[in-house]
Amino acid sequence: MAENIFDPRDLIAATKIGILATLKSSGLPQLSPVTAVYDRDADIIYVSMTDDRAKTKNLRRDPRAAIEFTGPDGYTWATAEGAVELIGPGTDPDGPEADALVDYYRRGAGEHPDWAEYRQVMVDDRRVLMVLRVGHVYGAKLR
């Protein structure tokens, strides 16, 4: 009988929606569905969020997170944990914070029809880029 080898990073690479877990000041987890972009070569997960969200505030206080991905079959899952860096928000549409969000968009969706508009929206929305450096990953294929 052939052994079923499962690499959780394969699921992370194939799945765009994850559940991000950050820690509230009480120590309880705060969970948020997010759109994630995974750079497998660097083993980094990127998530764009606004500066006023609970997850952003939690990460500014405690820069550790976990993100869970579930496969379409419902029986396959992967979790990545690691230290987080937050980039932004920026005030200049041509600044490094907007550049980082452009890179995130390109990795996840390709080219935008109007980069100037996208950059301005990132500044206006006070967007922040979460950079999770994967320190530990685990998961299972249950069926």
N, C-alpha and C positions, 0 to 999 in steps of 0.2 A: 504494500500500500504506500503510495507516494505521500511524503510529508507536506503539509500545507504551510508554506512559508509566507508570513505576512510581515511586510515592512510598513509600519505606521506612517512613515514619511510619504509613501505612495498615495495614501488617502489624503493626507494634508495637501499634497501637490494637486490632487484632482478635485478638491472641494473648496468652494469659495465662501460658503457661509459657515461660520463657527459660533460657538458660544464662549464669549470671553468672560473669565472670572477674575475679578479684582477684589481687594479686601476693603470693607468698610472700616471706619474708625472703631466700631464695636468688635471687629475681628470676624464678623460674619461675611460670607461671600456675597458679592453683587454680581449678577449674571446679566449679560447683554448679548443679543444676537448681533453679529458684525460681519461685514464683508472683509475677508482676509486675502492677502496676496502673499504667496510663499516663494521665497528665493531659495531653492534647494541647494544651490552651490554654496551659498553663504550660510545656510541654515538659519534664515531670518524670516519672521512673519511680520508683515506690515498691515496696519489697520488705520484708516482715517477716521477721526472723530472730532466733534466740536469741543472747544475749550470749556464750555459750561456744563458738560455732562458729568454724572456721578462717576463714571469709569475714569474719566480724565482726572478729576479731583482725587480719586482714590489712588491712582498711579503717581500723582505728584507727591502724595504722602508716603506711599509704599510702592516703590517701582518694581514690583514682582507681579507676574500674572500667569494664568494658565488659559489655554484655549482648546476646546474640545470640538472635534469634527465627527459627524456621523455619516456613514455611507448610505447610499440610496436604498440598500436592502434593509436598513434598520438594525442589522446585526454586526456591523463592522464599525469600529470607532477608533479614534486616535486622539491623544491629548499631548500637547506640547507645553512645557513649563519653562520659564526663564526670566531673566532680568530684562527690564524695559527701559528704553530711552524715549523721551518725548521730544519731538521737534516742532517748535512753533508754540503759539500762533505767530504768524508774521504780519508785518504792517506794510510790506512792500511787495506788490505782485511780481516783481522781478527779483526778489530776494531769495536767499538760500532755503527758507522754509517753503516757499511756493515751488522752488525747484525740486525739493524732496517729494512734494505731493504730485508734481508732474511725473516724476519717476515712478511713483506708486501707481498712478493711473495707467501709464504706459505698460507696466508689468502686468496689470490686471485686465486692461481693456484695449490696449493699442493706442492709436492716435485719436486725439480729440479734434472735432471739427473747428474749434475756435479756442486756441490756447490762451489768448489774451483774456477772453471772457472767463475761462476756467480759473486762471490765476486770480482774477479779481474776485470771483466768488469764493475762492479759498480764503482770501484775506477778509472779505466781508462776513463770511460765516465763522471766522476765527477757528479755522481748521487746524488740527494738530495731527501729526503723524506719529503713531506708536510703532516703535521698532523693538520687536521681541526677539532677543537672541536665544535660540533654543538651547537650553541647558540639559533638558531631559525630555525624552519622548517615549510614550508607551501606548499600547492599544491592543485590540484583539479582533479577530475575525471569528465570530461565534458560530457561524454556519457556512 
